[in-house]
Amino acid sequence: MDGLENRTKGIEIVAVAPISQDAEVVQTTVFVPERAADHFVQKVTEYRDKNNKKSGRPKNEKLVASIQDARLAGVRALFTDALGTFPGDNEEIWWEVWIRGERKPEFERAAGRLGIALKDQALGFPERVVILALGTPTLMQILIERTDGVAEFRRAKDVPTFFLEMEAHEAADWVDELEKRMQTAPVEAPAICVLDSGATRGHPLLRASLAAADQHAYDPQWSLAEHRTWNGHGTGMAGIALLGDIEAALSQTGPIVVGHRLETVKILPDRGATDPKLYGAVTAVSVGHVERQAPFRRRVICMAVSSLIGVSRGRPSSWSAAVDQLCYNISAPRLMILAAGNLSGDILHTTYPDANDLQEVANPGQAWNPLVVGACTDKITIADPTLVGWSAIAPAGELSPVSRTSTIWDRQWPIRPDVVFEGGNLAHDGTNPGDPVDDLQLITTHYEPQNRLLKSFGDTSGATALAANMAARIMTAQPTLWPETVRALMVHSAEWTQPMRQRFQAAASRAEKFALLRRYGWGVPSLDRALASAANDATLLVQDALLPFFMEKSRVKTRHMNLHRLPWPRDELSALGELEVELRVTLSYFIEPNPGERGWTRRHRYASHGLRFAVKRALEGRRQFESRINKAAEIEEQGDAHVSDTGGDDWFLGFPRDRGSIHSDIWRGTAAELASRDAIAVYPVSGWWKEKPNLQRWDRSVRYALLVSIRAPGADIDIYTPIVAQIGVPVPAA
């Protein structure tokens, strides 16, 4: 068998397997690069035509005579798990794809062209890189025909059951080993403040990052300890907020650098329930506790607690308005991350995802200023032998069966969720309601570590904790960013999964796209993309401010725009000609709420002000550009925003993007067109600051974060380097 390899020619054995369970004959799969394609032909020719001088036997006899059959390898030939676990032709699974390390970029490009979803994380070994890819055997066959980088296929086995079913002493060994690898953050580092049912500080994975002084309760008379009433929900939130994907952390071998700390405030009583009318006050008082304890610490406030009391198709409640006020806080704005909430009642596979579209985001998710998080899922592998025949309700890359949406909200209210994170899946047997089986859930810290160290966790709570973890990591890596900017980066870095993208591509109208946006938000954020954007990855990042209004002759009027020049390298873009490029813009700011229920008319607007962005068109002069913006602002002031689309040509959403206080959109066109779209305006529209001058808010300045990035999807061309060379200088507002 060793004679099949020839390392100098790049020929290697990639898989060896018996042709059947009891067979003595094996099937060997050999990788032969194109440059060595005639190597085996030459071996066979020598066997036929030449004899060994010493033995007189045919040359290469040992090799060639042992070969019974030779053919091009398919997916089965590269599959090295037990043959009985090979999926059906149309069965979509997660594969471990073992790739020759140097071929990883080529493999990723080929997978991208085929629309194959890949997990961001990869394992590196001396000769191989392991990437998780989603697809059917048929799709994998096409993939190996498009690239010669694949050496081996296995079924992905990333299910949490391995850890959750361990004996207590085994789990203790794994947790102890992880604790030793954790490098915890100093006391002055940013923190995630979890408003929930408290947390068990004594858990070995939490104790170094959660100081006793950083544990609080809304009511000082309450115990700080977790209570069985809430089944350890707060401790579960804390574990994921601190470590993110705990299953991945347990499976790694290297150090785990934790750049942030934890704070907890118990807002759920051990017995009884809080009066719903007090939810806003409870939240505000609880935030005050942590800020008095550590007033200079930067923090992400994470809350998955929600209620169905006070939901009404997106209209603000006293609780959501209190959250908006906490974020806006003019002296020190705050970043808050909330859960969209989970579906009520039994969840059936026959009603998915229609049921998600009919159950609206829970209170206080209608708030404008926080980041509101829904749940998606990639978890479809059910390995439990007692669940043979069961299936996951949601396909990989789709909305989690538990996640609420804002599809039925009135059109003027914000798009919710903003983004989605992994929240697990449900399994069903074809008849009964969905069940959150361990195989399809996340792993987190158990609130009774003396009895059990790990537990399953999920839903929009798990997704919200993952979002908070990402936000804290951005804060740690980029300490000068505002809360508005961290929120913008998370939305700007988000992308729809392949199944989500297919739904958007099939949408026939903007209304249908808008409905899908209210289901998925902007998709799944990427920490790598967010941090690259915050540095210099062909992205313009602006933190700026403007005065939206001014007083003239006792009347409050709207000021002019801020104009930002886009430093695109015109020559390089023009040279790319008809190459399709993508321009993404995200604008984020906080509004001051005015929640009185008075019909939400022009004079009784909820938001203090609004900001909008518009990009100069290719054939538009500056004067025309300003005139178009002024007209659009005037029309919106009159309440007819849908009449004018300041985006216009080839924007993915256009005017529907202007809901809430974070706006994002994508323009696609040619590189030559983009070369002339070299300016972006941020301009104000009216709010109650203007409509109610007696409240003396019209002279306030407002901050905003603006992100603008370019990429060329699917192109094998470096569009980044010339742009980065130009974008490395500050771009002030004109």
C-alpha positions in Angstrom: 0.0 0.0 0.0 2.9 2.4 0.8 3.8 2.1 -2.9 0.8 4.1 -3.8 2.3 7.2 -2.2 5.0 9.4 -3.8 5.5 12.5 -1.6 7.9 14.2 -4.1 5.1 14.2 -6.6 2.5 15.2 -4.1 0.7 11.8 -4.3 -0.7 10.7 -0.9 -3.1 8.2 0.6 -6.1 10.0 2.0 -8.4 7.2 3.1 -8.3 3.4 3.7 -11.4 1.4 4.5 -12.6 -2.2 4.1 -15.0 -2.6 1.1 -17.4 -4.3 3.5 -17.6 -5.1 7.2 -15.9 -8.5 7.1 -13.9 -8.1 3.9 -10.1 -8.6 3.8 -9.8 -6.4 0.7 -9.5 -2.7 1.4 -10.4 0.3 -0.6 -7.6 2.9 -0.7 -8.2 6.5 -1.9 -5.2 8.2 -3.3 -4.9 11.9 -4.1 -3.0 12.5 -7.3 -2.4 16.2 -8.3 -2.9 17.1 -11.9 0.8 17.5 -12.5 1.4 13.8 -11.6 -1.6 12.4 -13.4 0.5 10.1 -15.6 2.4 8.6 -12.6 0.2 5.5 -12.2 -0.2 5.1 -16.0 3.5 4.9 -16.1 3.6 2.3 -13.3 1.1 0.1 -15.1 3.0 0.5 -18.5 6.2 -0.6 -16.8 4.4 -3.6 -15.2 3.3 -4.6 -18.7 6.5 -3.9 -20.6 9.4 -4.3 -18.3 10.9 -6.9 -15.9 12.9 -6.4 -12.8 16.5 -7.2 -13.6 17.2 -9.2 -10.4 14.0 -11.2 -10.0 12.9 -11.3 -13.6 9.4 -10.6 -12.4 7.3 -7.7 -13.9 8.3 -4.3 -12.7 5.9 -2.9 -10.0 4.3 -6.3 -9.7 3.6 -6.0 -6.0 1.7 -2.7 -6.5 -0.1 -3.4 -9.7 -1.1 -7.0 -9.1 -2.7 -6.1 -5.8 -5.0 -3.6 -7.5 -8.4 -5.2 -8.4 -10.1 -2.1 -9.7 -9.4 1.7 -10.1 -11.8 4.5 -10.6 -12.3 8.2 -9.8 -13.0 8.8 -6.1 -16.4 10.1 -5.0 -17.6 11.3 -1.6 -18.1 7.7 -0.3 -14.4 6.9 -1.1 -13.3 9.9 1.0 -15.7 9.1 3.9 -13.7 7.6 6.8 -16.5 7.1 9.4 -18.4 3.9 9.7 -20.0 3.1 6.3 -23.4 2.7 8.0 -23.4 6.4 9.0 -23.1 7.7 5.5 -26.2 9.9 4.8 -28.8 9.4 2.2 -28.4 11.1 -1.2 -30.7 14.0 -0.3 -30.0 14.2 3.5 -28.4 17.4 4.5 -25.9 17.1 7.3 -22.9 18.9 8.8 -19.6 17.3 7.5 -16.2 17.5 8.9 -14.2 18.3 5.8 -10.5 17.5 6.2 -8.5 19.8 3.8 -4.9 20.0 2.8 -3.8 23.1 4.7 -2.5 25.0 1.8 -5.7 24.5 -0.2 -8.0 26.1 2.4 -8.6 29.5 0.5 -9.3 27.6 -2.7 -11.7 25.3 -0.9 -13.5 28.3 0.7 -13.9 30.0 -2.7 -15.3 26.8 -4.2 -17.8 26.3 -1.4 -18.8 30.0 -1.6 -19.6 29.6 -5.3 -21.8 26.6 -4.6 -23.6 28.3 -1.7 -22.3 25.8 0.9 -22.5 27.1 4.4 -19.2 26.8 6.4 -18.7 27.3 10.1 -16.3 30.2 10.9 -14.2 28.0 13.3 -11.5 25.7 11.8 -9.1 23.3 13.5 -5.5 23.3 12.3 -3.2 20.3 12.3 0.3 19.8 10.7 -1.1 18.4 7.4 -4.8 19.1 7.6 -7.4 21.9 8.4 -10.8 20.7 9.5 -13.8 22.8 8.5 -17.5 22.1 9.1 -19.6 22.3 5.9 -23.4 21.8 5.4 -24.8 19.9 2.5 -26.0 16.7 0.9 -23.7 14.0 -0.5 -24.6 15.2 -4.0 -23.5 18.7 -3.2 -20.2 17.4 -1.6 -19.6 15.4 -4.8 -19.8 18.6 -6.9 -17.5 20.3 -4.4 -14.7 17.8 -4.8 -15.0 18.1 -8.5 -14.5 21.8 -8.2 -11.4 21.7 -5.9 -8.7 19.1 -5.2 -8.2 20.4 -1.6 -10.5 17.8 0.1 -8.7 14.8 1.7 -11.4 13.3 3.8 -15.0 13.5 4.9 -16.5 12.6 8.3 -19.8 13.3 9.9 -19.7 16.2 12.3 -20.2 15.1 15.9 -20.5 18.5 17.6 -23.4 17.6 19.9 -23.4 18.6 23.6 -24.6 15.2 24.8 -21.0 14.1 25.1 -20.5 16.5 28.0 -24.0 16.5 29.4 -24.2 12.7 29.9 -20.8 12.4 31.7 -20.5 11.1 35.2 -20.0 13.9 37.7 -16.3 13.1 38.2 -15.6 13.1 34.5 -17.4 16.5 34.0 -15.4 17.9 36.9 -12.1 16.9 35.2 -13.1 18.6 32.0 -14.3 21.7 33.8 -11.2 21.8 36.0 -9.0 21.6 32.9 -10.9 24.4 31.2 -10.7 26.6 34.3 -6.9 26.1 34.3 -6.7 27.3 30.7 -8.9 30.4 31.3 -7.0 33.7 31.5 -9.4 36.0 33.3 -9.7 39.8 32.9 -8.5 42.4 35.4 -11.1 44.2 37.6 -11.0 47.3 35.4 -11.9 45.4 32.2 -15.3 45.8 30.6 -18.1 43.7 32.0 -21.4 42.1 31.0 -24.1 42.9 33.5 -26.7 40.1 33.5 -30.2 41.2 34.7 -31.8 37.9 35.6 -32.3 35.5 38.5 -28.9 36.0 40.0 -26.0 33.6 39.5 -24.1 31.0 41.5 -20.7 32.7 41.9 -19.1 29.5 43.3 -19.2 27.8 39.9 -15.6 27.0 39.0 -16.0 28.6 35.5 -17.5 31.9 37.0 -15.8 32.5 40.3 -12.6 34.3 39.0 -14.7 36.6 36.7 -17.6 37.5 39.1 -16.5 39.3 42.2 -18.7 39.2 45.3 -19.0 43.0 45.1 -20.4 42.8 41.6 -23.4 40.7 42.6 -26.6 42.7 43.4 -30.3 42.3 43.8 -33.0 44.8 42.8 -34.4 44.5 46.4 -31.6 44.6 49.0 -33.7 42.3 51.1 -33.4 39.5 48.5 -30.9 36.7 48.7 -28.2 36.9 46.0 -28.2 33.2 45.4 -30.0 31.4 42.6 -33.3 29.8 43.5 -34.7 26.7 42.0 -37.8 28.7 41.0 -36.0 29.9 37.8 -34.0 26.6 37.2 -30.7 28.4 37.2 -31.5 30.7 34.3 -29.3 33.5 35.5 -26.3 31.2 36.0 -26.9 29.8 32.6 -26.9 33.3 31.1 -23.7 34.2 32.9 -21.8 31.1 31.7 -22.5 31.8 28.0 -22.1 35.6 28.4 -18.6 35.0 29.9 -17.3 32.1 27.6 -19.6 32.1 24.6 -19.7 28.7 23.0 -18.8 26.6 26.1 -18.9 23.3 24.1 -16.1 24.7 21.9 -14.1 26.0 24.9 -14.2 22.5 26.5 -13.1 20.9 23.2 -10.1 23.1 22.7 -6.7 22.6 24.2 -5.1 26.0 24.1 -5.6 29.0 26.5 -8.9 30.7 26.7 -8.4 34.5 27.0 -11.4 36.1 28.7 -11.2 39.8 28.2 -14.3 40.9 30.1 -15.9 40.3 33.5 -19.3 39.6 34.9 -21.8 41.6 37.0 -25.2 40.2 38.0 -28.4 41.8 39.3 -31.2 39.6 40.6 -34.4 41.1 39.2 -36.6 38.0 39.5 -37.8 37.2 43.0 -37.5 33.8 44.5 -41.2 33.7 45.1 -44.1 35.5 43.5 -43.7 38.0 40.7 -43.0 41.6 40.2 -45.9 43.9 39.3 -45.7 44.5 35.5 -46.1 48.2 36.1 -42.8 48.2 37.9 -40.7 46.5 35.2 -39.2 49.7 33.9 -38.4 50.9 37.4 -36.9 47.6 38.3 -34.6 47.7 35.3 -33.5 51.3 36.0 -32.8 50.7 39.7 -30.9 47.5 38.9 -28.6 49.3 36.4 -28.1 51.9 39.0 -26.8 49.3 41.5 -23.9 48.2 39.2 -23.0 51.7 38.2 -22.7 52.9 41.7 -20.4 49.9 42.5 -18.1 50.4 39.5 -18.9 53.9 38.0 -16.1 54.0 35.4 -16.4 50.4 34.1 -17.5 50.0 30.5 -20.3 47.4 30.3 -22.9 45.6 28.2 -26.2 45.3 29.9 -27.8 41.9 29.0 -31.4 41.0 29.8 -33.3 38.0 28.5 -36.3 38.6 30.9 -39.4 39.6 29.0 -43.2 39.7 29.2 -46.2 39.3 27.0 -47.9 42.0 29.0 -47.7 45.3 27.2 -47.2 44.0 23.7 -49.3 45.7 21.0 -47.9 45.4 17.5 -44.7 47.3 18.2 -46.2 50.2 20.2 -43.9 51.4 23.1 -44.7 50.4 26.6 -43.5 52.0 29.9 -40.9 49.3 30.2 -39.6 49.6 26.6 -39.5 53.4 27.0 -37.5 53.0 30.3 -35.0 50.9 28.4 -34.8 53.5 25.6 -34.2 56.2 28.3 -31.5 54.1 29.9 -29.7 53.7 26.6 -30.1 57.4 25.6 -28.8 58.7 28.9 -27.2 61.9 27.5 -24.3 62.0 29.9 -23.2 58.4 29.4 -25.2 56.3 26.8 -25.5 52.6 27.6 -25.5 49.5 25.4 -28.3 47.1 26.2 -29.0 43.7 24.6 -32.4 42.2 24.9 -34.1 38.9 23.9 -36.8 38.9 21.3 -38.6 36.3 23.4 -39.8 32.7 23.0 -43.0 31.3 21.5 -45.8 30.4 23.9 -47.4 27.0 24.0 -46.6 23.8 22.1 -44.4 24.3 19.0 -45.3 22.0 16.1 -43.2 21.2 13.1 -46.3 21.6 10.9 -46.7 25.3 11.8 -43.1 26.3 11.5 -42.2 29.1 10.7 -45.7 30.6 10.3 -46.2 30.4 14.1 -43.0 32.5 14.5 -44.4 35.2 12.3 -47.6 35.3 14.2 -46.2 35.7 17.7 -44.7 39.1 18.1 -41.5 40.1 19.9 -42.1 40.3 23.7 -42.0 43.4 25.8 -39.6 45.4 26.1 -38.3 44.3 22.7 -40.2 47.1 21.0 -37.6 49.6 22.5 -35.7 51.5 19.8 -32.2 51.8 21.3 -31.1 48.4 22.5 -29.9 45.6 20.3 -32.7 43.0 20.2 -31.7 39.4 19.5 -33.6 36.5 18.0 -32.5 32.9 17.7 -31.4 30.9 14.7 -29.9 27.5 14.6 -27.3 25.3 12.9 -28.0 22.3 15.2 -29.6 19.5 13.3 -27.6 16.4 14.3 -29.5 14.0 16.7 -27.0 11.4 17.9 -29.1 10.0 20.8 -29.8 6.4 20.0 -33.2 6.6 21.8 -34.3 9.2 19.3 -34.0 7.2 16.1 -36.5 8.5 13.6 -36.7 12.0 15.2 -35.9 15.1 13.2 -35.0 18.7 13.9 -37.9 21.1 13.3 -35.7 23.9 11.8 -33.3 23.2 8.9 -29.7 24.3 9.5 -29.2 28.1 9.0 -32.9 28.9 9.6 -34.8 30.7 12.4 -35.0 28.7 15.6 -38.5 27.3 16.2 -38.7 29.3 19.5 -37.9 32.7 18.2 -40.5 35.6 18.0 -40.5 38.1 15.2 -42.0 41.6 14.4 -43.7 40.5 11.2 -47.2 41.6 12.4 -46.0 44.9 13.8 -47.4 48.1 12.3 -45.0 49.4 9.7 -43.7 52.5 11.5 -42.1 50.5 14.4 -38.5 49.2 14.5 -37.4 46.1 12.8 -37.0 43.3 15.4 -34.9 41.3 15.9 -31.9 43.3 14.8 -29.7 40.1 14.5 -29.9 36.4 15.3 -27.5 34.1 17.2 -27.5 30.3 17.8 -30.4 29.4 20.1 -30.7 25.7 19.6 -33.4 23.6 17.9 -36.3 21.4 18.7 -36.7 17.7 17.8 -40.0 16.0 16.8 -41.2 12.5 16.2 -43.6 13.5 13.5 -46.6 13.6 15.8 -46.0 15.3 19.1 -44.8 18.9 19.8 -41.2 19.8 19.5 -38.8 18.9 22.4 -35.6 20.7 23.3 -33.4 17.5 23.3 -29.8 17.9 24.6 -28.3 17.2 21.2 -29.8 20.4 19.8 -29.0 22.8 22.6 -26.1 24.9 23.9 -24.1 24.0 27.0 -23.8 26.3 30.0 -23.0 26.5 33.7 -25.3 24.7 36.2 -26.6 26.7 39.2 -25.9 23.8 41.6 -22.2 22.9 40.8 -22.0 20.7 43.9 -24.4 18.3 42.1 -23.8 19.0 38.4 -21.5 21.4 36.5 -23.0 21.6 33.1 -26.6 21.9 31.7 -28.3 22.4 28.4 -29.5 25.9 27.5 -30.9 27.7 24.5 -33.8 29.7 23.0 -33.5 33.5 22.7 -31.9 33.6 26.1 -28.9 31.6 24.9 -28.8 33.7 21.7 -28.9 37.0 23.8 -26.0 35.8 26.0 -23.9 35.0 22.9 -24.7 38.4 21.5 -23.6 40.0 24.8 -20.4 38.0 24.7 -19.6 39.3 21.2 -20.4 42.9 22.2 -18.1 42.7 25.2 -15.3 41.3 23.0 -15.7 44.2 20.6 -15.6 46.7 23.6 -12.4 45.0 24.9 -10.7 45.0 21.5 -11.7 48.6 20.6 -12.0 50.6 23.9 -12.7 53.9 22.1 -16.0 52.8 20.5 -19.3 54.2 21.7 -22.2 52.0 22.6 -23.9 53.2 19.4 -20.9 52.0 17.4 -20.7 48.6 19.0 -24.4 48.1 18.1 -23.7 49.3 14.6 -20.7 46.9 14.2 -22.8 43.9 15.2 -25.5 44.8 12.6 -23.0 45.7 10.0 -21.1 42.5 10.4 -24.2 40.3 10.2 -25.0 38.2 7.1 -27.9 36.0 6.3 -27.3 32.3 6.2 -27.7 30.5 2.8 -31.3 29.4 3.6 -32.2 32.9 4.7 -30.5 34.4 1.6 -32.5 32.1 -0.7 -35.7 33.3 0.8 -34.7 36.9 0.2 -33.7 36.1 -3.4 -37.1 34.5 -3.9 -39.0 37.6 -2.5 -40.8 39.3 -5.4 -41.3 42.7 -3.8 -39.8 45.0 -1.2 -42.7 44.3 1.0 -41.8 40.6 1.1 -38.2 41.5 1.8 -39.2 43.7 4.6 -41.3 40.9 6.1 -38.3 38.6 6.0 -36.2 41.3 7.6 -38.7 41.4 10.5 -38.1 37.6 10.8 -34.4 37.3 10.6 -33.1 40.8 11.2 -29.8 41.3 9.4 -28.7 37.8 10.1 -25.8 36.3 12.0 -23.0 38.7 13.2 -19.4 37.8 12.8 -16.8 38.9 15.4 -14.0 38.6 12.9 -15.9 40.9 10.4 -16.8 43.3 13.2 -13.2 43.6 14.5 -11.8 43.9 10.9 -14.3 46.7 10.2 -13.3 48.5 13.4 -9.7 48.4 12.2 -9.2 49.0 8.5 -10.8 46.3 6.4 -12.1 48.5 3.5 -14.6 50.1 5.9 -15.1 53.7 6.8 -16.0 54.0 10.5 -17.2 57.5 11.7 -18.2 58.5 15.2 -19.6 62.0 14.9 -22.3 64.3 16.1 -24.7 67.0 14.7 -27.2 69.6 15.9 -30.4 68.5 14.2 -32.4 71.6 15.0 -32.0 75.3 15.5 -34.3 78.2 16.6 -35.1 81.0 14.1 -37.7 83.7 14.9 -39.3 81.6 17.6 -39.6 78.6 15.3 -37.6 75.4 15.6 -36.2 74.4 12.2 -34.3 71.4 10.8 -30.6 71.9 10.2 -28.5 70.9 7.2 -26.8 67.5 6.8 -23.3 66.3 7.6 -21.5 65.3 4.4 -18.8 62.7 4.5 -16.5 62.2 1.6 -15.9 58.6 0.7 -12.2 58.2 -0.2 -12.6 55.6 -2.8 -9.7 55.0 -5.1 -11.4 56.2 -8.3 -8.8 54.9 -10.8 -8.7 51.4 -9.3 -12.5 51.2 -9.2 -13.0 52.5 -12.7 -10.5 50.0 -13.9 -12.6 47.2 -12.5 -15.4 48.3 -14.9 -18.4 46.1 -14.9 -17.3 44.0 -11.9 -20.3 43.8 -9.4 -19.5 45.3 -6.1 -21.5 45.7 -2.9 -21.7 48.9 -0.8 -23.1 48.4 2.8 -24.1 51.3 5.0 -25.1 51.2 8.6 -26.2 54.2 10.7 -26.7 53.9 14.5 -27.9 56.5 17.0 -30.0 56.7 20.2 -33.3 58.6 20.5 -34.8 60.1 23.6 -38.3 58.5 24.1 -41.6 60.3 24.7 -43.9 57.4 25.4 -47.3 59.1 26.2 -50.1 57.3 24.3 -51.6 60.1 22.3 -52.1 58.5 18.9 -48.5 58.8 17.7 -49.4 61.8 15.4 -46.9 64.2 14.0 -47.0 66.3 17.1 -46.9 63.4 19.5 -44.0 61.5 18.0 -42.3 58.9 20.2 -38.7 59.6 19.0 -36.9 62.9 19.9 -35.4 63.0 16.4 -34.4 60.8 13.5 -31.3 60.6 11.4 -31.1 59.3 7.8 -28.3 58.5 5.4 -28.2 59.0 1.6 -25.4 58.2 -0.8 -24.6 60.5 -3.8 -25.5 58.9 -7.1 -23.1 58.4 -9.9 -24.3 61.2 -12.1 -25.4 63.6 -9.4 -23.6 66.8 -8.5 -23.4 68.0 -5.0 -26.1 70.7 -5.4 -28.5 68.0 -6.9 -27.6 65.7 -4.0 -28.4 68.3 -1.4 -31.6 69.2 -3.1 -32.7 65.5 -3.2 -32.0 65.1 0.5 -33.9 68.3 1.4 -36.9 67.2 -0.5 -36.8 63.7 1.1 -36.6 65.2 4.6 -39.5 67.6 3.9 -41.7 64.8 2.6 -40.9 62.6 5.7 -41.6 65.6 8.0 -45.1 65.6 6.5 -45.6 61.9 7.4 -45.3 60.6 3.8 -41.9 58.9 4.0 -43.0 56.1 1.8 -43.5 58.5 -1.1 -39.7 59.3 -1.4 -36.9 56.8 -1.4 -33.7 58.5 -0.6 -31.9 55.3 -1.5 -33.4 55.0 -5.0 -31.3 53.1 -7.5 -30.6 49.4 -6.6 -30.8 49.6 -2.8 -31.9 46.4 -1.3 -34.5 47.9 1.0 -34.8 51.6 0.3 -37.2 53.5 2.5 -38.3 50.6 4.7 -34.8 50.7 6.3 -35.7 54.0 8.1 -37.5 52.3 11.0 -36.2 52.7 14.5 -32.8 54.1 15.3 -30.5 51.8 13.4 -30.6 51.8 9.6 -28.7 49.4 7.3 -28.9 48.8 3.6 -27.0 47.3 0.7 -26.4 48.7 -2.7 -25.2 46.6 -5.6 -23.8 47.9 -8.8 -20.6 48.1 -10.9 -17.3 49.2 -9.7 -17.3 52.0 -12.3 -20.6 53.3 -10.9 -19.3 53.2 -7.3 -16.3 55.2 -8.2 -18.6 58.3 -8.7 -20.7 57.6 -5.6 -18.1 59.3 -3.4 -20.2 61.1 -0.7 -22.6 60.1 2.0 -24.9 62.5 3.9 -26.3 62.1 7.4 -29.2 64.4 7.9 -31.9 64.9 10.5 -35.6 64.5 10.3 -38.2 65.8 12.8 -39.1 64.5 16.2 -40.7 65.7 19.4 -37.6 67.9 20.1 -38.7 70.0 17.2 -42.5 69.7 17.6 -42.4 70.6 21.3 -40.1 73.6 21.7 -41.4 74.3 25.2 -39.6 71.2 26.4 -36.3 72.9 25.6 -34.6 70.0 23.8 -34.2 71.5 20.4 -30.6 72.7 21.0 -29.2 69.3 21.9 -26.5 67.6 19.9 -26.9 64.0 18.8 -24.2 61.4 18.3 -24.1 58.8 15.6 -21.9 56.0 14.3 -21.7 55.5 10.5 -20.1 52.4 8.8 -19.6 52.2 5.1 -17.9 49.2 3.5 -17.2 47.8 0.1 -16.7 44.2 -1.1 -16.8 42.3 -4.4 -18.7 39.1 -3.6 -17.4 36.0 -5.4 -14.6 37.9 -7.2 -11.1 36.5 -7.2 -9.7 40.1 -7.1 -8.1 42.1 -4.4 -10.5 45.1 -4.1 -9.4 45.8 -0.5 -5.7 46.8 -0.8 -6.2 50.0 -2.9 -9.2 51.0 -0.8 -7.5 50.4 2.5 -4.5 52.5 1.3 -6.9 55.5 0.8 -9.2 54.9 3.7 -6.4 55.0 6.3 -6.9 58.7 7.0 -9.7 60.3 9.1 -12.7 61.4 7.1 -14.2 64.5 8.8 -17.7 65.7 8.2 -17.9 68.6 5.7 
